[in-house]
Amino acid sequence: MKKFITLISIITVMFTSCDILEQMNEVKQFANCDFSVKSVQINKLGGFDFSSYKSIRDIGFTQLISLGQQLVSGNLPANLSVEILAKNNKSSKAAISGLDWQLTMKNENYGNGKLNQYVEVLPGQSTDFTVNVSFDLHKLLVSENLQAILDLVMDMDNKEKLQKLDIMLKVKPYYKSGNTIREYPGYLTIRP
């Protein structure tokens, strides 16, 4: 009976290990997908809910005054929803159970966010998912990189301008181990 229990334990450990290795390969494959931004929606700016606003005319006078005061004081928090398209050009499945991310330019952190959902991208296919982004708009507006960022926005396909900004997206994916969601050990770096 002891040999049978030991054999069952060894088989269970082997299957669990294989499952974890498969999940880790899917996470690494996810980091190799091609990513692009489909849309951006402002949810909150300076503590005000902007999710239903359609134009600048929807902003009230007191909100404008408050936003101006926050900008002058050096802190203007913003929260956006960014819809991202992931394309898997490889021959194996890419998947994550969620992720934390940080956006840096020239080694300075400009924003971070979290995704709490399972995302799967089958080989040769694309899928989109939404990430919530939090950052300090004031920090971006007073950055020495502002002009370079605006130049890039006007010419998104210019690889030289993109390289000058040294943009990095650091992601810490989550993967499933049995019934538990675990964090990938360390950050994966994605450069556009």
PyRosetta script that sets phi, psi and omega in degrees:
from pyrosetta import init, pose_from_sequence

init()
pose = pose_from_sequence("MKKFITLISIITVMFTSCDILEQMNEVKQFANCDFSVKSVQINKLGGFDFSSYKSIRDIGFTQLISLGQQLVSGNLPANLSVEILAKNNKSSKAAISGLDWQLTMKNENYGNGKLNQYVEVLPGQSTDFTVNVSFDLHKLLVSENLQAILDLVMDMDNKEKLQKLDIMLKVKPYYKSGNTIREYPGYLTIRP")
pose.set_psi(1, -39.4)
pose.set_omega(1, 179.6)
pose.set_phi(2, -62.5)
pose.set_psi(2, -39.5)
pose.set_omega(2, 179.8)
pose.set_phi(3, -64.3)
pose.set_psi(3, -38.4)
pose.set_omega(3, 179.6)
pose.set_phi(4, -65.0)
pose.set_psi(4, -45.7)
pose.set_omega(4, 178.8)
pose.set_phi(5, -63.8)
pose.set_psi(5, -41.5)
pose.set_omega(5, 177.6)
pose.set_phi(6, -62.7)
pose.set_psi(6, -43.1)
pose.set_omega(6, 179.2)
pose.set_phi(7, -62.8)
pose.set_psi(7, -43.5)
pose.set_omega(7, 178.3)
pose.set_phi(8, -62.7)
pose.set_psi(8, -41.7)
pose.set_omega(8, 179.3)
pose.set_phi(9, -62.7)
pose.set_psi(9, -43.4)
pose.set_omega(9, 179.8)
pose.set_phi(10, -64.7)
pose.set_psi(10, -42.9)
pose.set_omega(10, 179.3)
pose.set_phi(11, -63.6)
pose.set_psi(11, -41.8)
pose.set_omega(11, 178.5)
pose.set_phi(12, -61.5)
pose.set_psi(12, -45.0)
pose.set_omega(12, 179.1)
pose.set_phi(13, -63.2)
pose.set_psi(13, -40.7)
pose.set_omega(13, 179.5)
pose.set_phi(14, -63.4)
pose.set_psi(14, -44.9)
pose.set_omega(14, 179.5)
pose.set_phi(15, -65.6)
pose.set_psi(15, -40.2)
pose.set_omega(15, 178.3)
pose.set_phi(16, -64.0)
pose.set_psi(16, -43.6)
pose.set_omega(16, 179.1)
pose.set_phi(17, -62.5)
pose.set_psi(17, -42.6)
pose.set_omega(17, 178.7)
pose.set_phi(18, -63.3)
pose.set_psi(18, -40.4)
pose.set_omega(18, 179.1)
pose.set_phi(19, -63.4)
pose.set_psi(19, -43.5)
pose.set_omega(19, 178.8)
pose.set_phi(20, -64.1)
pose.set_psi(20, -43.0)
pose.set_omega(20, 178.3)
pose.set_phi(21, -62.2)
pose.set_psi(21, -40.1)
pose.set_omega(21, 178.2)
pose.set_phi(22, -63.5)
pose.set_psi(22, -43.9)
pose.set_omega(22, 178.1)
pose.set_phi(23, -61.1)
pose.set_psi(23, -42.6)
pose.set_omega(23, -179.9)
pose.set_phi(24, -63.5)
pose.set_psi(24, -39.4)
pose.set_omega(24, 177.4)
pose.set_phi(25, -65.2)
pose.set_psi(25, -37.6)
pose.set_omega(25, 177.6)
pose.set_phi(26, -65.9)
pose.set_psi(26, -37.7)
pose.set_omega(26, 177.5)
pose.set_phi(27, -65.0)
pose.set_psi(27, -46.3)
pose.set_omega(27, 178.9)
pose.set_phi(28, -62.6)
pose.set_psi(28, -38.9)
pose.set_omega(28, 177.8)
pose.set_phi(29, -64.3)
pose.set_psi(29, -36.6)
pose.set_omega(29, 178.5)
pose.set_phi(30, -60.7)
pose.set_psi(30, -40.4)
pose.set_omega(30, 179.1)
pose.set_phi(31, -64.9)
pose.set_psi(31, -21.7)
pose.set_omega(31, -179.9)
pose.set_phi(32, -92.5)
pose.set_psi(32, 1.2)
pose.set_omega(32, 177.4)
pose.set_phi(33, -70.0)
pose.set_psi(33, 160.9)
pose.set_omega(33, 172.7)
pose.set_phi(34, -92.3)
pose.set_psi(34, 129.1)
pose.set_omega(34, -176.5)
pose.set_phi(35, -115.6)
pose.set_psi(35, 143.5)
pose.set_omega(35, 173.1)
pose.set_phi(36, -145.9)
pose.set_psi(36, 155.9)
pose.set_omega(36, -179.3)
pose.set_phi(37, -90.7)
pose.set_psi(37, 124.8)
pose.set_omega(37, 178.5)
pose.set_phi(38, -89.5)
pose.set_psi(38, -42.6)
pose.set_omega(38, -179.1)
pose.set_phi(39, -158.9)
pose.set_psi(39, 159.6)
pose.set_omega(39, 178.6)
pose.set_phi(40, -133.3)
pose.set_psi(40, 131.2)
pose.set_omega(40, 179.1)
pose.set_phi(41, -125.7)
pose.set_psi(41, 126.5)
pose.set_omega(41, 175.4)
pose.set_phi(42, -78.9)
pose.set_psi(42, 121.9)
pose.set_omega(42, 177.3)
pose.set_phi(43, -94.1)
pose.set_psi(43, -50.5)
pose.set_omega(43, -179.6)
pose.set_phi(44, -138.6)
pose.set_psi(44, 144.7)
pose.set_omega(44, 175.0)
pose.set_phi(45, -142.2)
pose.set_psi(45, 122.4)
pose.set_omega(45, -179.6)
pose.set_phi(46, 60.0)
pose.set_psi(46, 28.6)
pose.set_omega(46, 179.6)
pose.set_phi(47, 87.8)
pose.set_psi(47, -4.9)
pose.set_omega(47, 179.8)
pose.set_phi(48, -96.5)
pose.set_psi(48, 142.7)
pose.set_omega(48, 178.3)
pose.set_phi(49, -78.8)
pose.set_psi(49, 115.8)
pose.set_omega(49, -179.2)
pose.set_phi(50, -109.7)
pose.set_psi(50, 5.6)
pose.set_omega(50, -171.8)
pose.set_phi(51, -62.7)
pose.set_psi(51, -26.4)
pose.set_omega(51, -179.2)
pose.set_phi(52, -101.2)
pose.set_psi(52, 0.4)
pose.set_omega(52, -178.4)
pose.set_phi(53, -75.7)
pose.set_psi(53, 137.5)
pose.set_omega(53, 179.8)
pose.set_phi(54, -104.4)
pose.set_psi(54, -27.4)
pose.set_omega(54, -180.0)
pose.set_phi(55, -149.8)
pose.set_psi(55, 173.8)
pose.set_omega(55, 180.0)
pose.set_phi(56, -62.5)
pose.set_psi(56, -25.9)
pose.set_omega(56, 179.6)
pose.set_phi(57, -66.6)
pose.set_psi(57, -18.2)
pose.set_omega(57, 179.7)
pose.set_phi(58, -75.9)
pose.set_psi(58, -14.9)
pose.set_omega(58, -178.7)
pose.set_phi(59, -80.7)
pose.set_psi(59, 127.5)
pose.set_omega(59, -179.9)
pose.set_phi(60, -76.9)
pose.set_psi(60, 161.4)
pose.set_omega(60, -178.5)
pose.set_phi(61, -60.7)
pose.set_psi(61, -44.7)
pose.set_omega(61, -179.8)
pose.set_phi(62, -65.4)
pose.set_psi(62, -33.9)
pose.set_omega(62, 176.3)
pose.set_phi(63, -66.0)
pose.set_psi(63, -42.8)
pose.set_omega(63, 178.0)
pose.set_phi(64, -60.1)
pose.set_psi(64, -43.5)
pose.set_omega(64, 178.8)
pose.set_phi(65, -61.6)
pose.set_psi(65, -46.1)
pose.set_omega(65, 180.0)
pose.set_phi(66, -62.9)
pose.set_psi(66, -43.1)
pose.set_omega(66, 178.8)
pose.set_phi(67, -63.0)
pose.set_psi(67, -40.5)
pose.set_omega(67, 177.0)
pose.set_phi(68, -62.3)
pose.set_psi(68, -42.1)
pose.set_omega(68, 178.7)
pose.set_phi(69, -64.5)
pose.set_psi(69, -40.5)
pose.set_omega(69, 178.7)
pose.set_phi(70, -64.9)
pose.set_psi(70, -40.1)
pose.set_omega(70, 179.1)
pose.set_phi(71, -63.2)
pose.set_psi(71, -44.5)
pose.set_omega(71, 179.6)
pose.set_phi(72, -66.0)
pose.set_psi(72, -35.6)
pose.set_omega(72, -179.2)
pose.set_phi(73, -73.4)
pose.set_psi(73, -13.5)
pose.set_omega(73, 175.4)
pose.set_phi(74, 95.9)
pose.set_psi(74, 18.0)
pose.set_omega(74, 178.9)
pose.set_phi(75, -149.2)
pose.set_psi(75, 113.0)
pose.set_omega(75, 178.8)
pose.set_phi(76, -134.7)
pose.set_psi(76, 86.9)
pose.set_omega(76, -177.3)
pose.set_phi(77, -68.6)
pose.set_psi(77, 141.0)
pose.set_omega(77, 179.2)
pose.set_phi(78, -131.5)
pose.set_psi(78, 146.2)
pose.set_omega(78, 176.3)
pose.set_phi(79, -133.3)
pose.set_psi(79, 123.1)
pose.set_omega(79, -177.4)
pose.set_phi(80, -122.5)
pose.set_psi(80, 156.7)
pose.set_omega(80, 167.0)
pose.set_phi(81, -108.1)
pose.set_psi(81, 121.9)
pose.set_omega(81, -178.4)
pose.set_phi(82, -114.4)
pose.set_psi(82, 120.1)
pose.set_omega(82, 176.9)
pose.set_phi(83, -88.8)
pose.set_psi(83, 122.6)
pose.set_omega(83, -175.0)
pose.set_phi(84, -114.3)
pose.set_psi(84, 138.1)
pose.set_omega(84, 175.4)
pose.set_phi(85, -102.6)
pose.set_psi(85, 126.1)
pose.set_omega(85, 176.9)
pose.set_phi(86, -111.9)
pose.set_psi(86, 129.2)
pose.set_omega(86, 179.4)
pose.set_phi(87, -118.8)
pose.set_psi(87, 127.0)
pose.set_omega(87, -179.5)
pose.set_phi(88, -101.3)
pose.set_psi(88, 105.8)
pose.set_omega(88, -179.5)
pose.set_phi(89, -91.9)
pose.set_psi(89, 4.4)
pose.set_omega(89, -177.0)
pose.set_phi(90, -97.2)
pose.set_psi(90, -180.0)
pose.set_omega(90, -175.6)
pose.set_phi(91, -99.4)
pose.set_psi(91, 5.6)
pose.set_omega(91, 177.7)
pose.set_phi(92, -126.7)
pose.set_psi(92, 156.2)
pose.set_omega(92, -175.9)
pose.set_phi(93, -65.8)
pose.set_psi(93, 141.1)
pose.set_omega(93, 174.5)
pose.set_phi(94, -113.0)
pose.set_psi(94, 134.0)
pose.set_omega(94, -179.5)
pose.set_phi(95, -159.0)
pose.set_psi(95, 150.3)
pose.set_omega(95, 173.0)
pose.set_phi(96, -140.0)
pose.set_psi(96, 161.4)
pose.set_omega(96, 176.2)
pose.set_phi(97, -103.8)
pose.set_psi(97, 11.4)
pose.set_omega(97, -178.3)
pose.set_phi(98, 139.3)
pose.set_psi(98, 175.2)
pose.set_omega(98, 178.2)
pose.set_phi(99, -166.5)
pose.set_psi(99, 157.0)
pose.set_omega(99, 166.8)
pose.set_phi(100, -107.9)
pose.set_psi(100, 147.3)
pose.set_omega(100, 178.7)
pose.set_phi(101, -144.0)
pose.set_psi(101, 158.6)
pose.set_omega(101, 175.9)
pose.set_phi(102, -136.2)
pose.set_psi(102, 138.0)
pose.set_omega(102, 176.2)
pose.set_phi(103, -106.2)
pose.set_psi(103, 123.9)
pose.set_omega(103, 177.9)
pose.set_phi(104, -124.1)
pose.set_psi(104, 148.2)
pose.set_omega(104, 172.1)
pose.set_phi(105, -131.9)
pose.set_psi(105, 124.9)
pose.set_omega(105, -178.2)
pose.set_phi(106, 50.0)
pose.set_psi(106, 48.1)
pose.set_omega(106, 177.1)
pose.set_phi(107, 62.6)
pose.set_psi(107, 18.1)
pose.set_omega(107, 176.2)
pose.set_phi(108, -114.5)
pose.set_psi(108, 130.0)
pose.set_omega(108, -177.8)
pose.set_phi(109, -75.1)
pose.set_psi(109, 126.7)
pose.set_omega(109, -179.8)
pose.set_phi(110, -112.1)
pose.set_psi(110, -14.3)
pose.set_omega(110, -179.9)
pose.set_phi(111, -177.5)
pose.set_psi(111, 165.6)
pose.set_omega(111, 177.0)
pose.set_phi(112, -150.6)
pose.set_psi(112, 168.4)
pose.set_omega(112, -179.6)
pose.set_phi(113, -167.0)
pose.set_psi(113, 178.9)
pose.set_omega(113, -176.1)
pose.set_phi(114, -144.2)
pose.set_psi(114, 144.1)
pose.set_omega(114, 174.6)
pose.set_phi(115, -125.9)
pose.set_psi(115, 122.3)
pose.set_omega(115, -178.4)
pose.set_phi(116, -114.9)
pose.set_psi(116, 54.4)
pose.set_omega(116, 177.8)
pose.set_phi(117, -149.4)
pose.set_psi(117, 157.6)
pose.set_omega(117, 176.7)
pose.set_phi(118, -77.5)
pose.set_psi(118, 131.0)
pose.set_omega(118, 177.5)
pose.set_phi(119, -126.9)
pose.set_psi(119, 127.4)
pose.set_omega(119, 180.0)
pose.set_phi(120, -125.9)
pose.set_psi(120, 133.4)
pose.set_omega(120, 176.4)
pose.set_phi(121, -126.2)
pose.set_psi(121, 109.9)
pose.set_omega(121, -178.7)
pose.set_phi(122, -72.8)
pose.set_psi(122, 157.8)
pose.set_omega(122, -179.0)
pose.set_phi(123, -56.2)
pose.set_psi(123, 132.5)
pose.set_omega(123, 177.9)
pose.set_phi(124, 73.6)
pose.set_psi(124, 9.5)
pose.set_omega(124, -177.8)
pose.set_phi(125, -122.1)
pose.set_psi(125, 173.9)
pose.set_omega(125, 178.8)
pose.set_phi(126, -127.1)
pose.set_psi(126, 155.1)
pose.set_omega(126, 172.3)
pose.set_phi(127, -148.8)
pose.set_psi(127, 156.3)
pose.set_omega(127, 178.2)
pose.set_phi(128, -119.3)
pose.set_psi(128, 152.4)
pose.set_omega(128, 179.1)
pose.set_phi(129, -150.1)
pose.set_psi(129, 158.9)
pose.set_omega(129, -176.3)
pose.set_phi(130, -109.6)
pose.set_psi(130, 134.9)
pose.set_omega(130, 178.3)
pose.set_phi(131, -119.7)
pose.set_psi(131, 135.5)
pose.set_omega(131, 173.9)
pose.set_phi(132, -86.5)
pose.set_psi(132, 131.7)
pose.set_omega(132, -174.5)
pose.set_phi(133, -117.7)
pose.set_psi(133, 132.1)
pose.set_omega(133, 175.2)
pose.set_phi(134, -122.2)
pose.set_psi(134, 133.9)
pose.set_omega(134, 177.1)
pose.set_phi(135, -160.3)
pose.set_psi(135, 168.7)
pose.set_omega(135, 177.9)
pose.set_phi(136, -98.1)
pose.set_psi(136, 108.5)
pose.set_omega(136, -178.1)
pose.set_phi(137, -62.0)
pose.set_psi(137, -34.0)
pose.set_omega(137, 178.5)
pose.set_phi(138, -60.2)
pose.set_psi(138, -42.8)
pose.set_omega(138, -179.9)
pose.set_phi(139, -59.5)
pose.set_psi(139, -39.8)
pose.set_omega(139, 178.6)
pose.set_phi(140, -68.6)
pose.set_psi(140, -41.9)
pose.set_omega(140, -176.2)
pose.set_phi(141, -68.4)
pose.set_psi(141, -30.3)
pose.set_omega(141, -179.8)
pose.set_phi(142, -96.9)
pose.set_psi(142, 2.9)
pose.set_omega(142, -178.1)
pose.set_phi(143, -68.1)
pose.set_psi(143, 144.5)
pose.set_omega(143, 173.7)
pose.set_phi(144, -67.6)
pose.set_psi(144, -13.2)
pose.set_omega(144, 179.6)
pose.set_phi(145, -89.5)
pose.set_psi(145, -1.6)
pose.set_omega(145, -173.9)
pose.set_phi(146, -56.4)
pose.set_psi(146, -47.5)
pose.set_omega(146, -178.8)
pose.set_phi(147, -63.1)
pose.set_psi(147, -41.0)
pose.set_omega(147, 178.6)
pose.set_phi(148, -65.1)
pose.set_psi(148, -36.2)
pose.set_omega(148, 177.9)
pose.set_phi(149, -65.8)
pose.set_psi(149, -46.1)
pose.set_omega(149, 178.9)
pose.set_phi(150, -62.6)
pose.set_psi(150, -40.1)
pose.set_omega(150, 177.0)
pose.set_phi(151, -60.5)
pose.set_psi(151, -41.4)
pose.set_omega(151, -179.3)
pose.set_phi(152, -66.8)
pose.set_psi(152, -41.3)
pose.set_omega(152, 179.5)
pose.set_phi(153, -59.2)
pose.set_psi(153, -37.1)
pose.set_omega(153, 179.9)
pose.set_phi(154, -76.6)
pose.set_psi(154, -16.6)
pose.set_omega(154, -177.0)
pose.set_phi(155, -143.5)
pose.set_psi(155, 65.9)
pose.set_omega(155, -171.7)
pose.set_phi(156, -60.8)
pose.set_psi(156, -23.1)
pose.set_omega(156, -177.9)
pose.set_phi(157, -87.2)
pose.set_psi(157, 0.0)
pose.set_omega(157, -177.2)
pose.set_phi(158, -81.2)
pose.set_psi(158, 100.3)
pose.set_omega(158, -176.7)
pose.set_phi(159, -64.9)
pose.set_psi(159, -32.4)
pose.set_omega(159, -179.6)
pose.set_phi(160, -65.2)
pose.set_psi(160, -44.7)
pose.set_omega(160, 177.8)
pose.set_phi(161, -64.1)
pose.set_psi(161, -38.1)
pose.set_omega(161, 178.9)
pose.set_phi(162, -64.2)
pose.set_psi(162, -43.0)
pose.set_omega(162, -179.8)
pose.set_phi(163, -66.2)
pose.set_psi(163, -35.5)
pose.set_omega(163, 179.4)
pose.set_phi(164, -62.4)
pose.set_psi(164, -32.4)
pose.set_omega(164, 179.4)
pose.set_phi(165, -76.6)
pose.set_psi(165, -16.6)
pose.set_omega(165, -179.5)
pose.set_phi(166, 51.3)
pose.set_psi(166, 53.4)
pose.set_omega(166, -179.5)
pose.set_phi(167, -79.0)
pose.set_psi(167, 132.0)
pose.set_omega(167, 175.8)
pose.set_phi(168, -132.9)
pose.set_psi(168, 138.2)
pose.set_omega(168, 172.0)
pose.set_phi(169, -110.2)
pose.set_psi(169, 115.8)
pose.set_omega(169, 178.6)
pose.set_phi(170, -100.3)
pose.set_psi(170, 122.4)
pose.set_omega(170, -178.4)
pose.set_phi(171, -119.7)
pose.set_psi(171, 140.5)
pose.set_omega(171, 173.4)
pose.set_phi(172, -117.6)
pose.set_psi(172, 95.5)
pose.set_omega(172, -177.1)
pose.set_phi(173, -73.4)
pose.set_psi(173, 158.9)
pose.set_omega(173, 171.4)
pose.set_phi(174, -107.2)
pose.set_psi(174, 147.4)
pose.set_omega(174, 175.5)
pose.set_phi(175, -134.7)
pose.set_psi(175, 159.4)
pose.set_omega(175, -177.0)
pose.set_phi(176, -95.7)
pose.set_psi(176, 131.1)
pose.set_omega(176, 176.1)
pose.set_phi(177, -126.2)
pose.set_psi(177, 100.2)
pose.set_omega(177, -173.1)
pose.set_phi(178, 68.4)
pose.set_psi(178, -122.1)
pose.set_omega(178, 177.3)
pose.set_phi(179, -101.8)
pose.set_psi(179, 8.2)
pose.set_omega(179, -175.6)
pose.set_phi(180, -109.5)
pose.set_psi(180, 137.4)
pose.set_omega(180, 173.6)
pose.set_phi(181, -91.9)
pose.set_psi(181, 126.7)
pose.set_omega(181, -178.6)
pose.set_phi(182, -120.1)
pose.set_psi(182, 155.8)
pose.set_omega(182, 176.7)
pose.set_phi(183, -87.3)
pose.set_psi(183, 140.8)
pose.set_omega(183, 171.4)
pose.set_phi(184, -62.6)
pose.set_psi(184, 138.8)
pose.set_omega(184, -177.6)
pose.set_phi(185, -74.6)
pose.set_psi(185, 99.9)
pose.set_omega(185, 179.9)
pose.set_phi(186, 98.2)
pose.set_psi(186, 177.3)
pose.set_omega(186, -178.2)
pose.set_phi(187, -101.4)
pose.set_psi(187, 144.5)
pose.set_omega(187, 170.4)
pose.set_phi(188, -97.0)
pose.set_psi(188, 139.5)
pose.set_omega(188, -179.8)
pose.set_phi(189, -102.6)
pose.set_psi(189, 127.7)
pose.set_omega(189, 177.0)
pose.set_phi(190, -117.4)
pose.set_psi(190, 123.9)
pose.set_omega(190, 176.6)
pose.set_phi(191, -110.6)
pose.set_psi(191, 129.3)
pose.set_omega(191, 180.0)
pose.set_phi(192, -69.5)
pose.dump_pdb("model.pdb")
